[in-house]
Each structure stands twice: as C-alpha cells, then as structure tokens.
Amino acid sequence: MNQIFILVGTSTLQTLLMVIFSTIFALIIGFPLGVLLNVTNSFGITPKPLFNSILSRIIDVFRSFPFVILMIVLLPLTRRILGTAIGTAAAIIPLSVAAAPFVARITETALNDVDPGMIQAARAMGSTNWQIIYKVLIPEALPSVISGITLTIINLIGYSAMAGTLGGGGLGDLAIRYGYQRFKTGIMIASVIVIIIMVALIQFAGTKIVNKMMSKR
C-alpha cells in the first residue's frame, strides 16, 4: 500500500509539473497570437486580411496534429533543446506546442464577442489601438478567456497521460507501466481516480473564478 501511495504521489507531481508549465508556455505563445488574430481580421481595429489569413492557416495546421504524432515530430527539437526526449521536462515542449493553438483560438473567439460599441466609444474618446486592446478588449473578454483556459488545462491533463506512453512520466506512464503491463489493477484505478479528481477541481476552480468575475460586472 505504501508503494502505491509513493508511486501515485510521484506521478501526480510529475503530471502537475507538466500541466502547469505547459499551460504557462501555451499562454505566453497562444494569447498574443489570439489577440493578433482578432485585431487583424476584417472587422478588427487594424485589419490585415492577408496576414490574418496566413497566421490563421498556420495555427490550424498545428491544431490538426494528433498529439501523439506531434510528440514524435517534435522529438528532434526536444532533444536539441533539453538534450533528451524522455522525461517530464521533455514532455512540456510538445504539450505547450499542442495547447498554444487552442489558446489562440479561444482568445480570438472571446475577443470577437466583445461589443463593437465599446470599441467605437473608446476610439471616439481618443484611445490608441494599444489602449483599446489592454483597457477594453482584454478586460471584457477575460471571463470567456478564463473559461477557455480551464478547458485547455483539462485537455492538457489528458495529453499528459498520452505523453506517458512515450516516456513522459506522470500518471499516464504509471498506469501503462504498472497498471497495464504489470497487471497491478490497484495502481491503474488509483491513477484514474487522481486524474478524475484533478479534472473536477480544475473545472470547479475555473467556474468559480468566471462566476466571480461576472458578478462584479
């Protein structure tokens, strides 16, 4: 029993590290891309149809990759950056690349839903494009962005489990190596229960934050 607690505890920590850091990197990459997609579309504050179309296609290409294939494609890049393609740290790179396009689309959609009248009012008061982005678009879209990020984190938990099949560590790796290959059903069940609890807690926290933000409007 103690061995199960140790194994599950270690793997849970690895999964949390993968999800936390990949979420951070996905936000760093994806959020600005989402803003760019919004402000450069045909009804954005600085329309650039050609640039928007090219950027949109690139993001769609990365979104279309199944995660397992993306991990394999990124193995050389991961090995070049970290010196290894195996382990928790190595899994963060493909997880970040997989999540960034979703963050970009979530951000774009949330910004597209902002009332155009608010943008026009800000423009009439002499606001610059940067001021419109930081003081109107992002604050108004933030609840929807947070809701989308919550779903992204939940998807990353599932992706991290798949990363375990390619040596990424975490609960997925534990469930495969011990629960499946060594027929230790207890470890398999414990891994699944922890993943379910993690998803439930993240969804609860995300909903709570969004509801609190909406109540203040």
C-alpha positions as CSV (number, residue, x, y, z in Angstrom):
1,M,0.0,0.0,0.0
2,N,2.8,2.4,0.9
3,Q,4.4,1.7,-2.5
4,I,1.2,2.6,-4.3
5,F,1.0,5.9,-2.4
6,I,4.6,6.7,-3.2
7,L,4.2,5.8,-6.9
8,V,0.9,7.7,-7.3
9,G,2.2,10.7,-5.4
10,T,5.4,11.0,-7.5
11,S,3.5,10.6,-10.8
12,T,0.8,13.1,-9.7
13,L,3.6,15.6,-9.0
14,Q,5.1,14.9,-12.5
15,T,1.7,15.4,-14.1
16,L,1.1,18.7,-12.2
17,L,4.5,20.0,-13.3
18,M,3.8,19.1,-17.0
19,V,0.4,20.7,-16.9
20,I,1.4,23.9,-15.0
21,F,4.5,24.7,-17.1
22,S,2.9,23.7,-20.4
23,T,-0.1,25.9,-19.6
24,I,2.2,28.9,-18.8
25,F,4.1,28.4,-22.1
26,A,0.9,27.9,-24.1
27,L,-0.4,31.2,-22.7
28,I,2.8,33.0,-23.5
29,I,2.6,31.8,-27.1
30,G,-1.1,31.5,-27.7
31,F,-2.6,34.5,-26.0
32,P,-0.7,37.1,-28.1
33,L,-1.5,35.1,-31.3
34,G,-5.2,35.2,-30.4
35,V,-5.0,38.9,-29.9
36,L,-3.3,39.3,-33.3
37,L,-6.0,37.1,-34.9
38,N,-8.7,39.4,-33.5
39,V,-7.1,42.8,-34.3
40,T,-6.1,41.9,-37.8
41,N,-9.3,40.3,-39.0
42,S,-11.6,42.1,-41.4
43,F,-13.6,43.8,-38.6
44,G,-10.6,44.2,-36.2
45,I,-9.1,47.5,-35.1
46,T,-6.2,47.1,-37.5
47,P,-7.4,45.0,-40.4
48,K,-4.7,43.0,-42.3
49,P,-6.6,40.3,-44.2
50,L,-3.5,38.6,-45.8
51,F,-1.5,38.5,-42.5
52,N,-4.6,37.2,-40.7
53,S,-5.2,34.5,-43.3
54,I,-1.6,33.2,-43.2
55,L,-1.5,33.2,-39.4
56,S,-4.9,31.5,-39.2
57,R,-3.8,28.7,-41.5
58,I,-0.5,28.2,-39.6
59,I,-2.5,27.9,-36.3
60,D,-5.0,25.5,-37.9
61,V,-2.1,23.2,-39.1
62,F,-0.8,22.8,-35.6
63,R,-4.3,22.3,-34.2
64,S,-4.9,19.5,-36.7
65,F,-1.9,17.3,-35.5
66,P,-2.9,14.4,-33.2
67,F,-0.9,14.8,-30.0
68,V,1.0,11.5,-30.2
69,I,2.1,12.3,-33.8
70,L,3.1,15.9,-32.7
71,M,5.2,14.4,-29.9
72,I,7.1,12.2,-32.4
73,V,7.5,15.1,-34.9
74,L,8.9,17.3,-32.1
75,L,11.4,14.7,-30.7
76,P,14.4,16.2,-32.5
77,L,13.5,19.7,-31.3
78,T,13.0,18.5,-27.8
79,R,16.3,16.6,-27.8
80,R,18.1,19.7,-29.2
81,I,16.7,22.0,-26.5
82,L,17.0,19.7,-23.5
83,G,19.5,17.1,-24.6
84,T,16.9,14.3,-24.1
85,A,13.4,13.5,-25.5
86,I,12.4,11.4,-22.4
87,G,11.1,12.6,-19.1
88,T,8.7,15.1,-17.6
89,A,10.6,18.2,-18.7
90,A,10.8,16.8,-22.3
91,A,7.0,16.3,-22.4
92,I,6.4,20.0,-21.6
93,I,7.6,21.1,-25.1
94,P,5.1,19.1,-27.2
95,L,2.3,19.8,-24.6
96,S,3.0,23.6,-24.9
97,V,3.0,23.4,-28.7
98,A,-0.2,21.4,-28.7
99,A,-2.0,23.7,-26.4
100,A,-0.9,27.1,-27.8
101,P,-3.1,27.0,-30.9
102,F,-6.2,26.2,-28.8
103,V,-5.4,29.1,-26.5
104,A,-5.0,31.3,-29.6
105,R,-8.4,30.3,-30.9
106,I,-10.1,30.6,-27.5
107,T,-8.6,34.1,-27.1
108,E,-9.7,35.1,-30.6
109,T,-13.2,33.9,-30.1
110,A,-13.5,35.7,-26.7
111,L,-12.2,39.0,-28.2
112,N,-14.6,38.7,-31.2
113,D,-17.5,38.6,-28.8
114,V,-16.7,42.0,-27.3
115,D,-19.4,44.6,-28.1
116,P,-18.2,46.7,-31.0
117,G,-19.9,49.7,-29.5
118,M,-17.4,49.7,-26.6
119,I,-14.5,49.7,-29.1
120,Q,-16.1,52.6,-31.0
121,A,-16.7,54.5,-27.8
122,A,-13.1,54.1,-26.8
123,R,-12.0,55.2,-30.2
124,A,-14.2,58.3,-30.0
125,M,-12.5,59.2,-26.8
126,G,-9.1,59.2,-28.5
127,S,-7.8,55.8,-27.3
128,T,-4.9,54.3,-29.2
129,N,-5.0,50.7,-30.5
130,W,-2.9,49.5,-27.6
131,Q,-5.2,51.2,-25.1
132,I,-8.2,49.6,-26.8
133,I,-6.6,46.2,-26.5
134,Y,-5.5,46.5,-22.9
135,K,-8.3,48.6,-21.5
136,V,-11.3,47.4,-23.5
137,L,-10.8,44.1,-25.4
138,I,-8.9,42.0,-22.9
139,P,-10.8,43.1,-19.7
140,E,-14.2,42.5,-21.4
141,A,-13.1,39.1,-22.9
142,L,-11.3,37.9,-19.7
143,P,-14.2,35.7,-18.3
144,S,-14.5,33.8,-21.6
145,V,-10.7,33.5,-21.8
146,I,-10.6,32.0,-18.3
147,S,-13.3,29.6,-19.2
148,G,-11.5,28.5,-22.3
149,I,-8.2,28.2,-20.4
150,T,-9.9,25.9,-17.9
151,L,-10.9,23.6,-20.8
152,T,-7.4,23.8,-22.1
153,I,-5.9,22.7,-18.8
154,I,-8.3,19.8,-18.7
155,N,-7.2,18.8,-22.2
156,L,-3.6,19.0,-21.1
157,I,-4.2,16.6,-18.3
158,G,-5.4,14.1,-21.0
159,Y,-2.5,14.9,-23.2
160,S,-0.1,14.4,-20.3
161,A,-1.5,10.9,-19.8
162,M,-0.8,10.2,-23.5
163,A,2.7,11.7,-23.1
164,G,3.4,8.9,-20.6
165,T,3.2,6.3,-23.3
166,L,6.3,7.9,-24.9
167,G,8.3,8.2,-21.7
168,G,6.9,11.5,-20.5
169,G,6.3,10.2,-16.9
170,G,3.2,11.2,-14.9
171,L,0.0,9.3,-14.2
172,G,-0.3,8.1,-17.8
173,D,3.1,6.5,-17.6
174,L,2.3,4.9,-14.2
175,A,-1.0,3.5,-15.4
176,I,0.7,1.9,-18.5
177,R,3.9,0.6,-16.9
178,Y,2.4,-0.7,-13.6
179,G,-1.4,-0.9,-14.1
180,Y,-1.4,-2.4,-17.6
181,Q,2.0,-4.1,-18.3
182,R,2.4,-5.5,-14.8
183,F,-1.3,-6.2,-14.2
184,K,-1.4,-4.0,-11.0
185,T,-5.1,-3.1,-11.1
186,G,-4.9,-1.1,-7.9
187,I,-2.3,1.3,-9.4
188,M,-4.4,1.7,-12.5
189,I,-7.5,2.5,-10.6
190,A,-5.7,5.0,-8.3
191,S,-4.2,6.7,-11.3
192,V,-7.7,7.1,-12.9
193,I,-9.2,8.4,-9.7
194,V,-6.5,11.0,-9.2
195,I,-7.0,12.2,-12.8
196,I,-10.7,12.5,-12.3
197,I,-10.2,14.5,-9.1
198,M,-7.8,16.8,-10.8
199,V,-10.2,17.5,-13.6
200,A,-13.1,18.1,-11.2
201,L,-11.0,20.5,-9.1
202,I,-9.8,22.5,-12.1
203,Q,-13.3,22.7,-13.5
204,F,-14.7,23.8,-10.2
205,A,-12.0,26.5,-9.7
206,G,-12.4,27.8,-13.3
207,T,-16.1,28.1,-12.9
208,K,-15.8,29.8,-9.6
209,I,-13.4,32.4,-11.0
210,V,-15.6,33.1,-14.0
211,N,-18.7,33.4,-11.9
212,K,-16.9,35.8,-9.5
213,M,-15.7,38.0,-12.4
214,M,-19.2,38.1,-14.0
215,S,-20.8,39.0,-10.7
216,K,-18.6,42.1,-10.4
217,R,-19.9,43.5,-13.7
